[in-house]
């Protein structure tokens, strides 16, 4: 195996990896520049195949026709460079002028390829091809310089990646325009320059992908935090009515066995004697007392709370958290000189129950508990009426 085959094989390996990277990222990033990368890579591969000193099958054109195919492929690669960069640069108003000039690369590149195709009949078209390619290179240098000055991160990557290719292009075109003959071994130099282009551009694309991923992750986190904030009571830091509804409908959570509506007894007395600031501290202490394993607490509004209760021993657990309210307030708000008690209404949640239907039954039980003297929990009887089912004795 000769050095040409080894070198071109290495080039194809880099180009194939680069092209597959672009195609693999397209379904994730949905960015048009990845399609232009794939087209540009294919054009450069055809150029290398035609211009590099390799033994090709008999069906592939030879001689001047083979050189023309290589130069037409080069023109198509140049044509794709402009749309690629126009879509790749940051979508910011300050780069609008740069994007406009980059879009002009495509028609100029196509015109250059057409000039090469017409050169067998009109020899002067070769010079037209060279002049058009040279103009694109100069426009590329000016556009990249402008974009880099404006702070484009993508342009900085491409300036590094394109530097060898720009240098080779300027040297080759200057030589050909001044001598009228092709520069020796220019396809080899161009192939190495394109390889550098592929590697650096690939790093830049991955860098851009990571930036997009970080931005997306931050946006998802912001949305998650916003959803939590919307579903959380800002005073007590437990769920509000919206959070309660979301938890009740959550298919990923076990369905609760019971629901209790809990109301602090004579809460107005706390506010009247100690002020609303202390009243808020009492509500925070109540919420803290309701936190318990297999219990999901929520603040309904004012001094009224709702808890979803899980597990088989749901009735006993409901009474436990109700009693914890008095203990929690006593420990966390010692300036309140009397015990803060709570009344509760409890109901079992059936399979057909909605949150509203369960809360209506629990509300009726709560009113019955208040009428019975407060500081107690009452639960609906199985027949659907409120019965004197006191749970103090089972705890």
VOPAGU-2260 file (C-alpha; in pm, 1 decimal, decimal comma):
REM VOPAGU-2260
SITE   aa  ch    i         X         Y         Z
SITE  UNK   A    0       0,0       0,0       0,0
SITE  UNK   A    1     152,2     332,9    -109,9
SITE  UNK   A    2     167,2     655,5      89,9
SITE  UNK   A    3    -109,1     815,1    -120,0
SITE  UNK   A    4    -356,6     541,4     -27,4
SITE  UNK   A    5    -263,1     559,4     341,5
SITE  UNK   A    6    -289,0     938,5     348,9
SITE  UNK   A    7    -620,1     944,8     164,6
SITE  UNK   A    8    -753,6     664,7     385,9
SITE  UNK   A    9    -670,5     869,9     695,4
SITE  UNK   A   10    -843,4    1169,1     538,2
SITE  UNK   A   11   -1154,5     963,4     464,2
SITE  UNK   A   12   -1152,4     838,9     824,8
SITE  UNK   A   13   -1151,2    1194,4     960,6
SITE  UNK   A   14   -1407,0    1310,8     704,7
SITE  UNK   A   15   -1635,7    1012,6     770,5
SITE  UNK   A   16   -1623,1    1069,3    1145,6
SITE  UNK   A   17   -1692,4    1438,3    1096,8
SITE  UNK   A   18   -1983,0    1378,9     859,2
SITE  UNK   A   19   -2138,9    1109,9    1081,1
SITE  UNK   A   20   -2105,0    1341,2    1381,3
SITE  UNK   A   21   -2303,1    1609,1    1197,9
SITE  UNK   A   22   -2574,8    1364,8    1092,7
SITE  UNK   A   23   -2594,1    1212,1    1441,2
SITE  UNK   A   24   -2634,7    1551,9    1607,3
SITE  UNK   A   25   -2899,2    1676,0    1364,6
SITE  UNK   A   26   -3196,0    1489,7    1525,4
SITE  UNK   A   27   -3088,0    1630,4    1864,5
SITE  UNK   A   28   -2993,0    1988,1    1777,4
SITE  UNK   A   29   -3221,6    2041,6    1475,4
SITE  UNK   A   30   -2982,2    2299,4    1333,4
SITE  UNK   A   31   -2954,7    2356,7     959,1
SITE  UNK   A   32   -2578,3    2407,1     963,4
SITE  UNK   A   33   -2535,1    2034,7    1032,2
SITE  UNK   A   34   -2688,0    1953,3     692,2
SITE  UNK   A   35   -2451,9    2199,8     523,5
SITE  UNK   A   36   -2161,5    2037,0     709,4
SITE  UNK   A   37   -2258,1    1696,7     567,5
SITE  UNK   A   38   -2288,3    1834,5     211,3
SITE  UNK   A   39   -1961,8    2024,6     242,6
SITE  UNK   A   40   -1782,8    1714,5     373,3
SITE  UNK   A   41   -1914,3    1505,6      83,6
SITE  UNK   A   42   -1793,9    1765,8    -167,4
SITE  UNK   A   43   -1445,3    1770,6     -15,2
SITE  UNK   A   44   -1432,5    1388,7     -23,8
SITE  UNK   A   45   -1518,2    1388,8    -395,9
SITE  UNK   A   46   -1253,9    1656,1    -451,2
SITE  UNK   A   47    -989,8    1449,1    -274,8
SITE  UNK   A   48   -1092,0    1134,2    -458,8
SITE  UNK   A   49   -1060,2    1309,7    -796,2
SITE  UNK   A   50    -743,4    1513,1    -735,8
SITE  UNK   A   51    -536,6    1282,8    -514,5
SITE  UNK   A   52    -296,1    1045,2    -695,6
SITE  UNK   A   53    -496,7     727,1    -649,3
SITE  UNK   A   54    -578,7     430,7    -871,8
SITE  UNK   A   55    -953,1     454,5    -941,9
SITE  UNK   A   56   -1190,9     216,3   -1123,5
SITE  UNK   A   57   -1204,3     232,1   -1502,7
SITE  UNK   A   58   -1551,4     388,9   -1498,5
SITE  UNK   A   59   -1420,3     700,0   -1320,7
SITE  UNK   A   60   -1314,2     975,2   -1565,3
SITE  UNK   A   61    -941,2    1025,2   -1609,7
SITE  UNK   A   62    -708,7    1300,2   -1726,3
SITE  UNK   A   63    -845,8    1652,4   -1757,1
SITE  UNK   A   64   -1202,9    1536,3   -1688,0
SITE  UNK   A   65   -1093,8    1395,1   -1352,2
SITE  UNK   A   66    -926,9    1725,0   -1259,9
SITE  UNK   A   67   -1240,1    1913,6   -1362,9
SITE  UNK   A   68   -1453,7    1692,1   -1136,2
SITE  UNK   A   69   -1218,5    1767,6    -846,4
SITE  UNK   A   70   -1231,7    2142,3    -905,5
SITE  UNK   A   71   -1611,1    2139,7    -945,8
SITE  UNK   A   72   -1635,4    1951,0    -613,8
SITE  UNK   A   73   -1408,6    2214,7    -458,9
SITE  UNK   A   74   -1641,2    2487,0    -589,4
SITE  UNK   A   75   -1942,5    2307,8    -435,8
SITE  UNK   A   76   -1759,5    2279,0    -102,5
SITE  UNK   A   77   -1687,8    2653,1    -115,4
SITE  UNK   A   78   -2053,0    2716,6    -203,5
SITE  UNK   A   79   -2167,8    2518,8     103,9
SITE  UNK   A   80   -1925,8    2703,8     332,1
SITE  UNK   A   81   -2127,0    3026,1     322,3
SITE  UNK   A   82   -2469,8    2881,3     419,8
SITE  UNK   A   83   -2298,7    2666,7     681,6
SITE  UNK   A   84   -2137,7    2965,4     852,5
SITE  UNK   A   85   -2450,7    3180,3     812,7
SITE  UNK   A   86   -2651,2    2918,1    1002,6
SITE  UNK   A   87   -2367,9    2834,9    1243,8
SITE  UNK   A   88   -2289,0    3182,8    1374,0
SITE  UNK   A   89   -2484,6    3304,2    1675,4
SITE  UNK   A   90   -2832,4    3432,9    1588,6
SITE  UNK   A   91   -2769,6    3789,5    1699,4
SITE  UNK   A   92   -2845,8    4121,6    1524,6
SITE  UNK   A   93   -2480,5    4227,9    1537,5
SITE  UNK   A   94   -2392,3    3941,0    1301,6
SITE  UNK   A   95   -2669,2    4010,2    1047,9
SITE  UNK   A   96   -2427,5    4178,4     805,0
SITE  UNK   A   97   -2186,2    3885,2     827,3
SITE  UNK   A   98   -2466,1    3638,2     757,5
SITE  UNK   A   99   -2573,1    3837,3     450,8
SITE  UNK   A  100   -2227,2    3821,7     294,6
SITE  UNK   A  101   -2193,5    3454,8     380,3
SITE  UNK   A  102   -2510,4    3372,5     188,8
SITE  UNK   A  103   -2343,2    3519,0    -120,7
SITE  UNK   A  104   -2086,4    3238,5    -114,9
SITE  UNK   A  105   -2340,1    2990,5    -250,9
SITE  UNK   A  106   -2413,0    3154,3    -587,7
SITE  UNK   A  107   -2045,7    3249,0    -630,9
SITE  UNK   A  108   -1939,0    2891,5    -559,8
SITE  UNK   A  109   -2193,0    2754,5    -808,4
SITE  UNK   A  110   -2073,2    3004,1   -1068,7
SITE  UNK   A  111   -1716,8    2888,7   -1007,1
SITE  UNK   A  112   -1817,7    2526,1   -1064,0
SITE  UNK   A  113   -2000,1    2622,8   -1382,9
SITE  UNK   A  114   -1688,6    2805,5   -1506,4
SITE  UNK   A  115   -1481,6    2490,3   -1458,0
SITE  UNK   A  116   -1743,2    2284,1   -1644,0
SITE  UNK   A  117   -1729,0    2527,6   -1936,6
SITE  UNK   A  118   -1347,6    2551,0   -1943,0
SITE  UNK   A  119   -1301,0    2263,5   -2196,2
SITE  UNK   A  120   -1474,8    2485,8   -2454,6
SITE  UNK   A  121   -1357,4    2824,8   -2332,6
SITE  UNK   A  122   -1015,3    2801,6   -2173,6
SITE  UNK   A  123   -1039,5    3144,6   -2013,9
SITE  UNK   A  124   -1308,8    3004,5   -1784,7
SITE  UNK   A  125   -1031,3    2847,0   -1574,4
SITE  UNK   A  126    -920,4    3195,3   -1476,5
SITE  UNK   A  127   -1280,9    3290,7   -1400,6
SITE  UNK   A  128   -1294,1    2988,6   -1169,0
SITE  UNK   A  129    -974,8    3099,7    -992,4
SITE  UNK   A  130   -1090,2    3461,3    -957,1
SITE  UNK   A  131   -1427,6    3356,1    -813,1
SITE  UNK   A  132   -1265,5    3119,9    -561,1
SITE  UNK   A  133   -1014,9    3391,1    -465,6
SITE  UNK   A  134   -1298,0    3640,9    -409,9
SITE  UNK   A  135   -1475,9    3395,3    -183,1
SITE  UNK   A  136   -1158,4    3341,2      19,9
SITE  UNK   A  137   -1110,7    3716,0      65,9
SITE  UNK   A  138   -1478,1    3756,3     164,0
SITE  UNK   A  139   -1437,6    3469,8     411,4
SITE  UNK   A  140   -1134,8    3634,7     572,4
SITE  UNK   A  141   -1315,6    3968,5     603,1
SITE  UNK   A  142   -1635,7    3809,5     737,5
SITE  UNK   A  143   -1456,4    3596,7     995,7
SITE  UNK   A  144   -1250,0    3894,8    1109,2
SITE  UNK   A  145   -1567,8    4099,5    1154,5
SITE  UNK   A  146   -1744,2    3819,2    1343,0
SITE  UNK   A  147   -1445,5    3757,2    1569,6
SITE  UNK   A  148   -1426,5    4127,9    1654,4
SITE  UNK   A  149   -1792,4    4126,1    1750,9
SITE  UNK   A  150   -1725,0    3843,2    1997,2
SITE  UNK   A  151   -1860,2    3540,7    1810,2
SITE  UNK   A  152   -1742,2    3220,0    1976,0
SITE  UNK   A  153   -1830,0    3014,1    1666,8
SITE  UNK   A  154   -1629,1    3249,2    1443,7
SITE  UNK   A  155   -1321,1    3205,5    1664,5
SITE  UNK   A  156   -1334,3    2828,9    1617,7
SITE  UNK   A  157   -1381,4    2860,1    1242,0
SITE  UNK   A  158   -1103,2    3117,5    1208,6
SITE  UNK   A  159    -862,3    2862,9    1355,9
SITE  UNK   A  160   -1003,9    2575,3    1151,8
SITE  UNK   A  161   -1004,8    2762,2     821,5
SITE  UNK   A  162    -661,7    2927,2     861,1
SITE  UNK   A  163    -458,9    2648,5     689,4
SITE  UNK   A  164    -715,8    2618,2     410,3
SITE  UNK   A  165    -718,2    2994,0     354,1
SITE  UNK   A  166    -337,8    3005,8     339,1
SITE  UNK   A  167    -322,1    2714,1      93,5
SITE  UNK   A  168    -596,1    2868,1    -120,5
SITE  UNK   A  169    -427,3    3208,5    -138,5
SITE  UNK   A  170     -88,4    3058,4    -225,2
SITE  UNK   A  171    -228,0    2821,6    -489,6
SITE  UNK   A  172    -453,4    3080,2    -656,0
SITE  UNK   A  173    -181,0    3345,1    -655,6
SITE  UNK   A  174      56,6    3097,1    -819,8
SITE  UNK   A  175    -195,5    2989,1   -1083,7
SITE  UNK   A  176    -311,0    3341,9   -1168,2
SITE  UNK   A  177      46,6    3464,6   -1200,7
SITE  UNK   A  178     189,7    3167,8   -1393,9
SITE  UNK   A  179    -115,6    3032,6   -1573,2
SITE  UNK   A  180     -21,5    2676,7   -1466,2
SITE  UNK   A  181    -144,6    2456,4   -1179,5
SITE  UNK   A  182      70,0    2457,2    -867,8
SITE  UNK   A  183     240,4    2120,9    -806,2
SITE  UNK   A  184     108,7    1906,5    -522,1
SITE  UNK   A  185    -162,5    2156,6    -427,5
SITE  UNK   A  186    -423,5    1879,3    -380,3
SITE  UNK   A  187    -202,7    1721,6    -110,6
SITE  UNK   A  188    -169,7    2052,0      77,6
SITE  UNK   A  189    -542,4    2116,4      37,7
SITE  UNK   A  190    -624,2    1772,7     177,7
SITE  UNK   A  191    -418,1    1831,5     492,7
SITE  UNK   A  192    -574,8    2177,4     533,9
SITE  UNK   A  193    -925,8    2032,2     496,9
SITE  UNK   A  194    -842,0    1767,9     758,7
SITE  UNK   A  195    -749,5    2042,3    1006,9
SITE  UNK   A  196   -1073,5    2218,5     911,8
SITE  UNK   A  197   -1277,5    1904,2     988,6
SITE  UNK   A  198   -1109,3    1844,5    1325,3
SITE  UNK   A  199   -1140,1    2202,1    1452,4
SITE  UNK   A  200   -1494,8    2244,1    1319,5
SITE  UNK   A  201   -1592,7    1916,4    1485,5
SITE  UNK   A  202   -1459,8    2042,9    1817,5
SITE  UNK   A  203   -1651,0    2367,2    1764,5
SITE  UNK   A  204   -1975,7    2183,3    1688,3
SITE  UNK   A  205   -1939,0    1972,1    2003,2
SITE  UNK   A  206   -1864,3    2288,0    2201,1
SITE  UNK   A  207   -2179,7    2447,2    2058,9
SITE  UNK   A  208   -2378,7    2135,2    2141,0
SITE  UNK   A  209   -2259,5    2145,3    2502,0
SITE  UNK   A  210   -2357,2    2513,6    2528,0
SITE  UNK   A  211   -2704,7    2434,8    2392,3
SITE  UNK   A  212   -2733,5    2141,7    2632,6
SITE  UNK   A  213   -2636,2    2359,3    2930,1
SITE  UNK   A  214   -2886,3    2624,4    2823,4
SITE  UNK   A  215   -3156,1    2362,0    2780,4
SITE  UNK   A  216   -3080,2    2203,2    3117,8
SITE  UNK   A  217   -3094,8    2547,4    3280,9
SITE  UNK   A  218   -3427,3    2618,6    3110,6
SITE  UNK   A  219   -3567,6    2284,8    3226,2
SITE  UNK   A  220   -3448,3    2355,4    3580,3
SITE  UNK   A  221   -3610,5    2699,8    3567,7
SITE  UNK   A  222   -3938,4    2550,0    3449,9
SITE  UNK   A  223   -3919,9    2286,4    3722,3
SITE  UNK   A  224   -3853,2    2549,9    3986,8
SITE  UNK   A  225   -4137,9    2761,3    3851,1
SITE  UNK   A  226   -4375,5    2465,5    3870,1
SITE  UNK   A  227   -4265,5    2395,5    4225,4
SITE  UNK   A  228   -4310,8    2761,9    4317,6
SITE  UNK   A  229   -4660,4    2769,9    4166,8
SITE  UNK   A  230   -4755,3    2456,9    4360,8
SITE  UNK   A  231   -4600,3    2562,7    4694,7
SITE  UNK   A  232   -4739,1    2781,4    4971,1
SITE  UNK   A  233   -4480,1    3059,2    5015,7
SITE  UNK   A  234   -4534,6    3094,6    5391,9
SITE  UNK   A  235   -4525,4    2734,9    5512,1
SITE  UNK   A  236   -4323,9    2585,6    5224,2
SITE  UNK   A  237   -4565,5    2295,7    5187,7
SITE  UNK   A  238   -4800,2    2237,9    4895,0
SITE  UNK   A  239   -5084,2    2476,1    4818,8
SITE  UNK   A  240   -5418,9    2375,3    4666,2
SITE  UNK   A  241   -5260,5    2342,4    4322,2
SITE  UNK   A  242   -4980,6    2125,2    4459,9
SITE  UNK   A  243   -5236,9    1911,1    4640,8
SITE  UNK   A  244   -5431,3    1857,7    4318,1
SITE  UNK   A  245   -5114,3    1768,6    4127,6
SITE  UNK   A  246   -5013,5    1514,8    4391,8
SITE  UNK   A  247   -5361,7    1360,5    4401,6
SITE  UNK   A  248   -5359,7    1311,3    4021,3
SITE  UNK   A  249   -4997,9    1193,9    4000,7
SITE  UNK   A  250   -5004,0     848,8    3844,6
SITE  UNK   A  251   -4647,3     784,4    3960,2
SITE  UNK   A  252   -4750,0     809,7    4325,1
SITE  UNK   A  253   -4938,6     555,5    4530,5
SITE  UNK   A  254   -5305,4     645,6    4566,4
SITE  UNK   A  255   -5375,3     784,9    4915,7
SITE  UNK   A  256   -5598,1     586,4    5153,7
SITE  UNK   A  257   -5744,8     884,2    5334,5
SITE  UNK   A  258   -5785,4    1260,2    5325,9
SITE  UNK   A  259   -5817,9    1488,3    5627,3
SITE  UNK   A  260   -5915,9    1854,0    5640,6
SITE  UNK   A  261   -5761,5    2016,4    5950,3
SITE  UNK   A  262   -5846,6    2357,7    6093,6
SITE  UNK   A  263   -5670,6    2531,5    6382,7
SITE  UNK   A  264   -5910,5    2602,0    6670,6
SITE  UNK   A  265   -5970,4    2967,4    6764,4
SITE  UNK   A  266   -5683,1    3086,6    6546,5
SITE  UNK   A  267   -5820,2    3440,4    6551,7
SITE  UNK   A  268   -5732,4    3449,4    6919,3
SITE  UNK   A  269   -5363,6    3401,0    6832,5
SITE  UNK   A  270   -5365,0    3690,9    6588,2
SITE  UNK   A  271   -5556,7    3917,2    6827,2
SITE  UNK   A  272   -5329,4    3849,5    7125,6
SITE  UNK   A  273   -4986,9    3819,5    6960,2
SITE  UNK   A  274   -5018,3    3981,3    6619,8
SITE  UNK   A  275   -5009,9    3845,8    6265,9
SITE  UNK   A  276   -4634,1    3789,1    6266,8
SITE  UNK   A  277   -4668,6    3540,1    6551,1
SITE  UNK   A  278   -4975,6    3401,2    6374,8
SITE  UNK   A  279   -4760,3    3331,2    6069,4
SITE  UNK   A  280   -4503,9    3157,5    6292,0
SITE  UNK   A  281   -4782,7    2941,3    6430,3
SITE  UNK   A  282   -4893,6    2844,4    6079,2
SITE  UNK   A  283   -4533,7    2750,6    5992,7
SITE  UNK   A  284   -4518,6    2538,6    6308,7
SITE  UNK   A  285   -4849,6    2372,2    6217,6
SITE  UNK   A  286   -4709,8    2280,9    5874,0
SITE  UNK   A  287   -4397,4    2142,2    6040,1
SITE  UNK   A  288   -4612,2    1927,1    6269,3
SITE  UNK   A  289   -4802,0    1787,1    5969,4
SITE  UNK   A  290   -4483,3    1662,8    5802,4
SITE  UNK   A  291   -4466,1    1291,0    5860,6
SITE  UNK   A  292   -4385,5     971,3    5675,9
SITE  UNK   A  293   -4679,6     858,5    5459,6
SITE  UNK   A  294   -4840,6    1202,8    5489,0
SITE  UNK   A  295   -4857,5    1472,1    5219,2
SITE  UNK   A  296   -4957,2    1806,0    5377,5
SITE  UNK   A  297   -5095,5    2110,3    5197,1
SITE  UNK   A  298   -5223,0    2448,4    5305,8
SITE  UNK   A  299   -5575,2    2511,7    5183,9
SITE  UNK   A  300   -5576,4    2875,2    5292,1
SITE  UNK   A  301   -5572,8    3072,4    5616,1
SITE  UNK   A  302   -5547,1    2827,8    5905,8
SITE  UNK   A  303   -5697,3    2534,6    5712,5
SITE  UNK   A  304   -5479,9    2244,9    5598,4
SITE  UNK   A  305   -5537,7    1924,9    5401,4
SITE  UNK   A  306   -5336,4    1605,1    5431,4
SITE  UNK   A  307   -5327,7    1300,9    5205,8
SITE  UNK   A  308   -5258,0     989,2    5409,6
SITE  UNK   A  309   -5099,9     668,0    5280,3
SITE  UNK   A  310   -5067,8     320,8    5426,8
SITE  UNK   A  311   -5305,2      76,4    5592,8
SITE  UNK   A  312   -5309,2     249,3    5931,7
SITE  UNK   A  313   -5432,2     575,9    5779,8
SITE  UNK   A  314   -5689,1     659,2    6050,2
SITE  UNK   A  315   -5439,3     632,7    6334,2
SITE  UNK   A  316   -5183,6     832,2    6132,5
SITE  UNK   A  317   -5436,9    1110,1    6073,9
SITE  UNK   A  318   -5491,8    1147,0    6446,8
SITE  UNK   A  319   -5117,1    1136,4    6511,3
SITE  UNK   A  320   -5039,9    1430,7    6284,7
SITE  UNK   A  321   -5338,6    1624,9    6422,6
SITE  UNK   A  322   -5198,6    1592,7    6774,7
SITE  UNK   A  323   -4848,4    1680,7    6656,8
SITE  UNK   A  324   -4978,8    2029,4    6573,1
SITE  UNK   A  325   -5011,4    2123,3    6940,3
SITE  UNK   A  326   -4666,3    1986,1    7021,0
SITE  UNK   A  327   -4502,3    2157,7    6724,5
SITE  UNK   A  328   -4649,3    2500,4    6808,5
SITE  UNK   A  329   -4550,0    2461,5    7173,2
SITE  UNK   A  330   -4188,5    2386,7    7071,8
SITE  UNK   A  331   -4145,7    2636,7    6787,9
SITE  UNK   A  332   -4357,3    2930,6    6910,5
SITE  UNK   A  333   -4313,2    2930,5    7290,5
SITE  UNK   A  334   -4445,4    3286,2    7323,7
SITE  UNK   A  335   -4797,8    3155,0    7262,3
SITE  UNK   A  336   -4906,7    3091,4    7621,6
SITE  UNK   A  337   -5190,7    2847,1    7552,3
SITE  UNK   A  338   -5203,5    2521,9    7358,7
SITE  UNK   A  339   -5302,8    2556,6    6994,0
SITE  UNK   A  340   -5532,2    2267,4    6907,5
SITE  UNK   A  341   -5691,5    2158,9    6579,7
SITE  UNK   A  342   -6011,4    1994,3    6462,5
SITE  UNK   A  343   -6009,4    1749,5    6173,3
SITE  UNK   A  344   -6248,6    1571,0    5943,7
SITE  UNK   A  345   -6130,9    1248,2    5784,6
SITE  UNK   A  346   -6262,0    1034,8    5499,9
SITE  UNK   A  347   -6148,2     725,2    5316,9
SITE  UNK   A  348   -6061,9     772,2    4948,4
SITE  UNK   A  349   -6245,2     531,6    4718,6
SITE  UNK   A  350   -6128,4     433,2    4370,7
SITE  UNK   A  351   -6388,3     653,9    4204,9
SITE  UNK   A  352   -6314,2     957,4    4424,2
SITE  UNK   A  353   -6192,3    1288,3    4292,3
SITE  UNK   A  354   -6013,8    1537,8    4513,8
SITE  UNK   A  355   -6325,8    1752,8    4533,2
SITE  UNK   A  356   -6557,1    1466,9    4627,5
SITE  UNK   A  357   -6323,3    1347,2    4903,3
SITE  UNK   A  358   -6277,5    1700,4    5038,3
SITE  UNK   A  359   -6652,9    1757,8    5053,2
SITE  UNK   A  360   -6694,4    1455,8    5281,6
SITE  UNK   A  361   -6393,3    1556,4    5492,6
SITE  UNK   A  362   -6533,9    1910,4    5524,6
SITE  UNK   A  363   -6860,3    1774,3    5657,8
SITE  UNK   A  364   -6669,7    1569,1    5911,3
SITE  UNK   A  365   -6465,7    1877,6    6010,3
SITE  UNK   A  366   -6782,7    2081,2    6075,5
SITE  UNK   A  367   -6913,7    1796,4    6287,7
SITE  UNK   A  368   -6587,4    1789,6    6486,0
SITE  UNK   A  369   -6620,1    2162,2    6558,4
SITE  UNK   A  370   -6983,4    2122,5    6661,4
SITE  UNK   A  371   -6878,3    1839,4    6892,0
SITE  UNK   A  372   -6646,7    2069,8    7087,2
SITE  UNK   A  373   -6331,9    2101,4    6868,8
SITE  UNK   A  374   -5985,7    1950,6    6938,2
SITE  UNK   A  375   -6086,0    1618,4    6789,0
SITE  UNK   A  376   -6097,9    1417,2    6469,1
SITE  UNK   A  377   -6418,2    1272,8    6325,3
SITE  UNK   A  378   -6443,9    1036,0    6034,8
SITE  UNK   A  379   -6739,6     948,6    5814,3
SITE  UNK   A  380   -6908,3     621,5    5889,9
SITE  UNK   A  381   -6938,2     355,3    5620,6
SITE  UNK   A  382   -7304,0     438,3    5559,8
SITE  UNK   A  383   -7203,7     783,6    5443,7
SITE  UNK   A  384   -7315,8     989,2    5742,2
SITE  UNK   A  385   -7108,8    1162,0    6004,4
SITE  UNK   A  386   -7085,0     945,8    6309,5
SITE  UNK   A  387   -6917,1     996,6    6648,6
SITE  UNK   A  388   -6612,2     797,4    6545,5
SITE  UNK   A  389   -6351,4     949,2    6777,3
SITE  UNK   A  390   -5998,1     828,1    6713,8
SITE  UNK   A  391   -5835,9     951,9    7033,0
SITE  UNK   A  392   -5881,9     614,7    7191,9
SITE  UNK   A  393   -5699,8     419,6    6922,0
SITE  UNK   A  394   -5373,7     613,8    6941,6
